[in-house]
Amino acid sequence: MASSALLRKNMLKQSGFFFRTGNLFSSEPLAGKVYEALLGRAQQRHSSLDEAKNQVAELIQQLFSGCMHHDVLYRALRGGEIFWSAVSAEWRAAADLEASDVREIVEIFVQAR
């Protein structure tokens, strides 16, 4: 079973993405909320880091699919708060995340691409 510290450190490292070094998120409380949203109780559900990373990859793919689903809204609002609220309302991992938190997750992955 992978430790929570190891999961937290490595779960965002997805194939094809190159993240900047240091803190990815604007604050440590936000990082904690994001890690909890993406993994939940992953330590109990997954026996390996690879399984946890696969779960995170699936959730991130769902997030970007949600963004693409609302592409017309994005263009009409130029990515405003209503767009991010719509995306976060449909994303199952966003239970405790604000729309601005979801936006930051997307921006981090876009920059890493």
LORO-336628 format. One record per residue (C-alpha): residue number from 0; x, z, y. Coordinates in nm, 3 decimals. Example, Ala and Ser with C-alpha at 12.3 -4.5 7.8 and 13.67 -1.06 7.14 Angstrom:
<atoms>
<k:0, x:1.230, z:0.780, y:-0.450>
<k:1, x:1.367, z:0.714, y:-0.106>
</atoms>
This chain:
<atoms>
<k:0, x:0.000, z:0.000, y:0.000>
<k:1, x:0.144, z:-0.099, y:0.338>
<k:2, x:0.190, z:0.177, y:0.595>
<k:3, x:-0.017, z:0.168, y:0.913>
<k:4, x:0.301, z:0.150, y:1.126>
<k:5, x:0.420, z:-0.154, y:0.931>
<k:6, x:0.078, z:-0.317, y:0.955>
<k:7, x:0.058, z:-0.257, y:1.328>
<k:8, x:0.404, z:-0.398, y:1.387>
<k:9, x:0.362, z:-0.713, y:1.179>
<k:10, x:-0.006, z:-0.801, y:1.155>
<k:11, x:-0.010, z:-1.042, y:1.450>
<k:12, x:0.292, z:-1.233, y:1.324>
<k:13, x:0.115, z:-1.541, y:1.199>
<k:14, x:0.274, z:-1.865, y:1.084>
<k:15, x:0.316, z:-2.112, y:1.370>
<k:16, x:0.300, z:-1.850, y:1.646>
<k:17, x:0.599, z:-1.721, y:1.839>
<k:18, x:0.521, z:-1.407, y:2.034>
<k:19, x:0.727, z:-1.271, y:2.318>
<k:20, x:0.933, z:-0.962, y:2.246>
<k:21, x:0.817, z:-0.621, y:2.355>
<k:22, x:0.461, z:-0.512, y:2.417>
<k:23, x:0.210, z:-0.790, y:2.366>
<k:24, x:-0.079, z:-0.614, y:2.537>
<k:25, x:-0.116, z:-0.493, y:2.894>
<k:26, x:-0.146, z:-0.129, y:2.785>
<k:27, x:-0.091, z:0.089, y:2.481>
<k:28, x:-0.458, z:0.200, y:2.468>
<k:29, x:-0.563, z:-0.166, y:2.458>
<k:30, x:-0.310, z:-0.237, y:2.183>
<k:31, x:-0.458, z:0.048, y:1.980>
<k:32, x:-0.812, z:-0.085, y:2.028>
<k:33, x:-0.707, z:-0.436, y:1.926>
<k:34, x:-0.520, z:-0.319, y:1.617>
<k:35, x:-0.818, z:-0.107, y:1.513>
<k:36, x:-1.058, z:-0.397, y:1.572>
<k:37, x:-0.847, z:-0.639, y:1.371>
<k:38, x:-0.755, z:-0.409, y:1.086>
<k:39, x:-1.009, z:-0.130, y:1.082>
<k:40, x:-0.922, z:0.070, y:0.775>
<k:41, x:-0.693, z:-0.195, y:0.632>
<k:42, x:-0.463, z:0.062, y:0.479>
<k:43, x:-0.749, z:0.152, y:0.245>
<k:44, x:-0.859, z:-0.206, y:0.172>
<k:45, x:-0.532, z:-0.389, y:0.132>
<k:46, x:-0.248, z:-0.328, y:-0.105>
<k:47, x:-0.002, z:-0.546, y:0.084>
<k:48, x:0.098, z:-0.661, y:0.428>
<k:49, x:0.016, z:-1.019, y:0.328>
<k:50, x:-0.347, z:-0.926, y:0.253>
<k:51, x:-0.380, z:-0.753, y:0.590>
<k:52, x:-0.221, z:-1.049, y:0.769>
<k:53, x:-0.466, z:-1.282, y:0.595>
<k:54, x:-0.754, z:-1.069, y:0.723>
<k:55, x:-0.615, z:-1.085, y:1.076>
<k:56, x:-0.566, z:-1.463, y:1.049>
<k:57, x:-0.929, z:-1.502, y:0.942>
<k:58, x:-1.053, z:-1.292, y:1.234>
<k:59, x:-0.839, z:-1.481, y:1.486>
<k:60, x:-0.969, z:-1.812, y:1.347>
<k:61, x:-1.324, z:-1.682, y:1.390>
<k:62, x:-1.243, z:-1.585, y:1.748>
<k:63, x:-1.114, z:-1.932, y:1.834>
<k:64, x:-1.409, z:-2.093, y:1.655>
<k:65, x:-1.635, z:-1.884, y:1.878>
<k:66, x:-1.448, z:-2.005, y:2.184>
<k:67, x:-1.489, z:-2.365, y:2.072>
<k:68, x:-1.859, z:-2.308, y:2.001>
<k:69, x:-1.904, z:-2.215, y:2.368>
<k:70, x:-1.687, z:-2.493, y:2.510>
<k:71, x:-1.962, z:-2.623, y:2.740>
<k:72, x:-2.015, z:-2.274, y:2.878>
<k:73, x:-1.639, z:-2.238, y:2.927>
<k:74, x:-1.620, z:-2.557, y:3.131>
<k:75, x:-1.931, z:-2.472, y:3.333>
<k:76, x:-1.807, z:-2.122, y:3.417>
<k:77, x:-1.436, z:-2.204, y:3.420>
<k:78, x:-1.376, z:-1.933, y:3.164>
<k:79, x:-1.554, z:-1.662, y:3.362>
<k:80, x:-1.666, z:-1.320, y:3.246>
<k:81, x:-1.998, z:-1.451, y:3.109>
<k:82, x:-1.810, z:-1.686, y:2.876>
<k:83, x:-1.592, z:-1.403, y:2.744>
<k:84, x:-1.897, z:-1.179, y:2.705>
<k:85, x:-2.068, z:-1.449, y:2.495>
<k:86, x:-1.761, z:-1.495, y:2.276>
<k:87, x:-1.705, z:-1.122, y:2.226>
<k:88, x:-2.073, z:-1.063, y:2.147>
<k:89, x:-2.048, z:-1.303, y:1.852>
<k:90, x:-1.706, z:-1.197, y:1.722>
<k:91, x:-1.748, z:-0.939, y:1.448>
<k:92, x:-1.414, z:-0.772, y:1.520>
<k:93, x:-1.502, z:-0.702, y:1.883>
<k:94, x:-1.720, z:-0.395, y:1.824>
<k:95, x:-1.520, z:-0.167, y:2.053>
<k:96, x:-1.357, z:-0.432, y:2.269>
<k:97, x:-1.456, z:-0.535, y:2.619>
<k:98, x:-1.489, z:-0.903, y:2.707>
<k:99, x:-1.164, z:-0.876, y:2.905>
<k:100, x:-0.990, z:-0.739, y:2.594>
<k:101, x:-1.105, z:-1.038, y:2.390>
<k:102, x:-0.981, z:-1.268, y:2.664>
<k:103, x:-0.639, z:-1.102, y:2.652>
<k:104, x:-0.619, z:-1.153, y:2.273>
<k:105, x:-0.694, z:-1.523, y:2.314>
<k:106, x:-0.441, z:-1.559, y:2.596>
<k:107, x:-0.170, z:-1.390, y:2.387>
<k:108, x:-0.228, z:-1.630, y:2.098>
<k:109, x:-0.245, z:-1.933, y:2.328>
<k:110, x:0.088, z:-1.837, y:2.486>
<k:111, x:0.241, z:-1.781, y:2.141>
<k:112, x:0.141, z:-2.126, y:2.027>
</atoms>
